[in-house]
Amino acid sequence: MARKLPFYIFIIALAALIFTGCNQDNQGAQLEKQSAHQQNQNEDVPEQLKVIEENIEKVFTLLNGPTSDDDLKATQENQQAQQKQSKQQDGQQEQQGQQEQQGQQGQQEKQGQQGQQEQQGQQDQQGQQGQQGQQGQQDQQNDQEQQNQGPKEQVMWQDISIIIKELHSQWNTYMPIAAKKGANSNLIENFSNSLNEFTNIAALRNQDNSLLALNSLYSHIAEFSSLYKTKVSPEIKRIKYLARNAILTSKKGDWARSASDISTAKSSWSLLKNTVNQEQQDIANKLDFSIYELEKVINEKNFLLAEIKGKVLLSNIKDMEKEMEKSM
């Protein structure tokens, strides 16, 4: 028995060495997986896609559509900066115009007497042309009145037109990047078609239809975002699209579609909230209740409250995006 004891000790030691080596290998493999996972989680979204999403949010705000307080504030600050720059340019042009006007006054006074003589000779001819022109002007005014939306609305649509042109340029730049990353042809085609459709609808200057087309365009942002391993889940963007659509369709009285969208958003969030960490629980609870509140007023078919509750929900979604960006 004494002779066998060293043999047993040797076997035990050998087993311990093998176990330790295997354990170290497993730990090393786990560390490698964690490192790779962290690298994937920190993958950067291309700047072109970020700018496309930012410009879509700007148009939502310009159209007075459903958006968060942060997006509204950012757009307003941008508009104020543009207005300030425009006023400075107008001041410079006005000063230059006054100088030119002073230089022309002398010449105009000389031409004035000659112009009065010519005007007297043209009055009879203008009288005949005036009767014909009045009818044409009246028809033109009727058309303008139908399209007239006031100075603020005209400026709004001009700003939107500029952003739409930028969106087409940005999309042209991002398209090959998305294809290289693995975006399928259907996704690329769908975004392109949605962008063209929104452009055509916005040209008609109908606010409600433009918002619905714009939200349809935004729905593809979540799909493109899913190509990248980021801290912000693409699902939160899909929930934002559904929440917006629920608000917009409720405004048009399509309560069945509105109820369906908020129900889908609720289901998506119920899965996503299981992945949030402890630091995100407070905002997650707020988001939870805001979805419930919006669903409740939609079922009551109350558009006024749906618009108010929807804005609260979108602000909570924005806060959740920020919390996800800060997470490690």
Residue, then its C-alpha position, 0 to 999 in steps of 0.5 A: m500500500a505504501r508503494k502505491l501512494p506515490f503513484y496516486i499522488f502523481i496521478i492527482a498532480l497530473a490531473a490538477l495540471i490538466f484541469t488548470g491548463c484547460n481552465q486557463d484556455n477556457q478563460g482565455a477564449q472567454l476574454e477573447k470573445q468579450s474583447a471582440h464583443q466590446q469592439n463590435q459594440n463600439e463600432d462607429v456608424p458612418e457619418q453619412l447615415k448620422v447626417i441623414e437621420e439628423n436631417i430627417e429629424k430637422v424636417f419633422t421639426l420644420l413641419n411641426g410634426p411629432t418630435s422630442d423636445d431635444d430635437l425641437k430645441a436643436t432645430q430652433e437654435n439652428q434656425q435662429a443662427q440662420q436668421k441672424q446670418s440672413k439679417q446681417q446679409d440683408g443689412q449689407q445689401e440694404q446699405q449697398g442699395q442705398q448708395e446705388q440709389q443715391g447715385q441714380q437719383g440725379q439720373q432719374e430726375k432728368q429722365g422723369q420729365q421725358g418719361q411723363q411725356e411718353q407716359q401720356g402717349q401710352q395711356d390710351q394703349q395701356g387702357q386697351q391692354g389693361q382690360q385684357g390683362q385684368q382677367g389674366q391677372q385675376d385668374q393668376q391671383n386665384d391660383q396663387e391664393q389657393q397655394n398661398q400659405g403665408p410668409k412663414e410657411q413659404v420660408m418653411w417649405q424653402d428650408i425643407s426643399i434645401i434639406i431634401k436636396e442635401l438628403h439626396s446628396q447624402w444618400n448618394t454618398y452613403m449608398p455604396i457604403a451601405a452596400k459594402k457593409g452588406a445592406n441587401s438590394n431590397l433595403i437600398e431600393n426601398f430607401s431610394n423609393s421612399l426618398n423619391e416619394f417623400t420628395n414628390i409629396a413635399a413638392l405639393r406642400n401638404q403637411d400631413n401627407s409629407l409627415l407620413a411620407l417622411n416617417s416612412l423614410y425614417s423607418h429604414i434608418a433602423e434597418f441600416s443601423s442594424l448593420y452596425k454593432t452599436k450601443v444604441s439598439p436599432e430597435i429603439k429607432r423602430i419603436k420611434y417610427l411606430a410611435r410617430n406613425a401612431i400619432l400621425t395616423s390618429k390625426k387622420g382618424d385612422w384609429a385602427r392603424s394607430a392602435s396597431d402601431i402602438s401595440t407593435a411598439k409596445s411588444s417591441w419595447s417589452l423585449l428590448k427593456n429586458t436588455v437595459n442595465q441597472e443605470q437605465q431602469d429609471i428612464a426605462n420605467k418612464l418609457d414603459f408608462s408613456i407607451y401605456e398612456l399613449e395606447k390608452v388615449i388612442n383606444e379612446k380615440n382622443f387625438l388631442l391627448a394622443e398628440i400630447k402623450g406622443k410627444v412625451l413618449l418621443s422625449n422618453i425614447k430620445d432620453m433612452e437613446k442617450e442613456m444607451e450611448k453612455s453605457m459601457 
